Every structure is written in C-alpha cells, then in structure tokens.
Amino acid sequence: MAYVIAEPCIGTKDTACVDVCPVDCIHPRKDEIGFEDAGQLYIDPDECIDCGACVPVCPVAAIFPKEDLPERWAHFAKVNAEYYEKKAQSGPDQKVAVSQAILK
C-alpha cells in the first residue's frame, strides 16, 4: 500500500518529504509549475515504493500508510490519486510547456 499525504499538509507544503523520496513520487516540487497554486503535496500511489522515508521528515505529521489513515482523512487517498490522474490527462502541449518552464 502507498503512503498518503493528508489534511495537515494543506497550506504547509514543506518539501522535506520531496527531498528524501528515492523515487520522486511526491509532487508538486517547488520548481514545478503549479506549486504555488497547489493546496498541498501529493504522493503518487502507483510510484510509491512504501519505503516510509517521507514520514519522519514531515514537520506536520501529514503522511500515513494508506491503511493507517485516520478515518476523518480517509478521503485523502482519493485526493492524492486524483491529482496524478488529472496530471496524466493533461495534454502533451501542457506537459511540454511545463518542462520548458522548469528548464528556464
């Protein structure tokens, strides 16, 4: 089961978890378009290898194994997954624009 970022991350977006992730499955990064507009960070459930490296570095204790999410935050598993579904559905032109902006 993948890890999930829940409600305590909203408005915080501390990227210590991004820096320690060995598979780059937490987004958006500070250098990505949309970071400023994102309410929180998200873990890609298909890319997460369940290593748990992100958990101890989160300053607001927002990261949980999916099966251990508190009931009041259970919907965040879907929130995280939907972020990546929408990202995958973005058109190729948008992906090129994002890549070019990051390179500048």
C-alpha positions in Angstrom: 0.0 0.0 0.0 1.2 3.5 -0.8 1.6 6.4 1.6 -0.9 9.3 1.5 -0.5 12.9 2.4 -3.5 14.1 4.4 -5.0 17.4 5.7 -2.1 18.7 7.9 -0.2 19.4 4.7 -2.7 21.9 3.4 -1.2 25.3 3.5 2.1 24.0 4.7 3.7 22.2 1.7 7.0 21.6 3.4 9.1 19.8 0.8 11.4 17.9 3.1 9.5 14.8 2.0 10.1 15.6 -1.6 13.9 15.8 -0.9 14.1 12.3 0.7 11.9 10.4 -1.6 14.1 7.9 -3.5 11.6 7.5 -6.4 10.4 11.1 -6.9 6.8 10.3 -6.3 5.8 13.4 -4.3 4.7 16.5 -6.2 4.5 19.3 -6.9 8.1 20.2 -6.3 9.0 23.8 -5.6 10.4 24.1 -9.2 7.2 22.8 -10.8 4.5 25.0 -12.4 1.5 24.8 -10.1 3.4 24.6 -6.8 2.2 28.0 -5.6 -1.4 27.1 -6.5 -1.4 23.6 -5.0 -3.0 23.4 -1.6 -0.8 20.6 -0.5 1.7 18.0 -1.7 0.6 14.6 -3.1 2.0 11.1 -3.3 1.6 9.1 -6.5 0.1 5.8 -5.3 1.4 4.0 -8.4 5.0 5.2 -7.9 5.3 5.0 -4.1 7.5 2.1 -3.0 6.3 2.2 0.6 9.8 2.9 2.0 8.5 5.4 4.6 11.4 7.8 4.2 9.0 10.7 4.0 7.2 10.1 7.3 9.8 11.1 9.8 10.8 14.3 7.9 7.2 15.7 7.7 7.0 18.5 10.2 3.2 18.4 10.5 2.8 14.6 10.6 0.6 14.5 7.5 1.9 11.3 5.9 0.4 7.9 6.6 0.3 4.4 5.1 -3.0 4.3 3.3 -4.3 1.5 5.6 -3.5 3.7 8.7 -5.1 6.9 7.6 -7.3 8.3 10.3 -11.0 7.9 9.4 -11.6 11.6 9.2 -8.9 11.8 6.5 -9.6 8.6 4.6 -10.8 10.6 1.5 -7.2 11.9 1.1 -6.2 8.6 -0.5 -8.6 9.5 -3.4 -7.4 13.2 -3.3 -3.8 12.1 -3.8 -4.7 9.6 -6.6 -6.9 12.1 -8.4 -4.0 14.6 -8.5 -2.0 12.2 -10.6 -5.0 11.1 -12.8 -5.5 14.8 -13.7 -1.8 15.3 -14.3 -1.8 12.3 -16.7 -4.8 13.6 -18.6 -3.2 17.0 -19.3 -2.4 17.4 -23.0 1.1 17.0 -24.5 1.3 20.7 -25.1 0.8 21.5 -21.4 3.4 18.9 -20.5 5.9 20.5 -22.9 5.2 23.9 -21.6 5.7 22.7 -18.0 9.0 21.1 -19.0 10.2 24.2 -20.8 9.3 26.4 -17.8 11.3 24.2 -15.4 14.3 24.4 -17.7 14.4 28.2 -17.7 
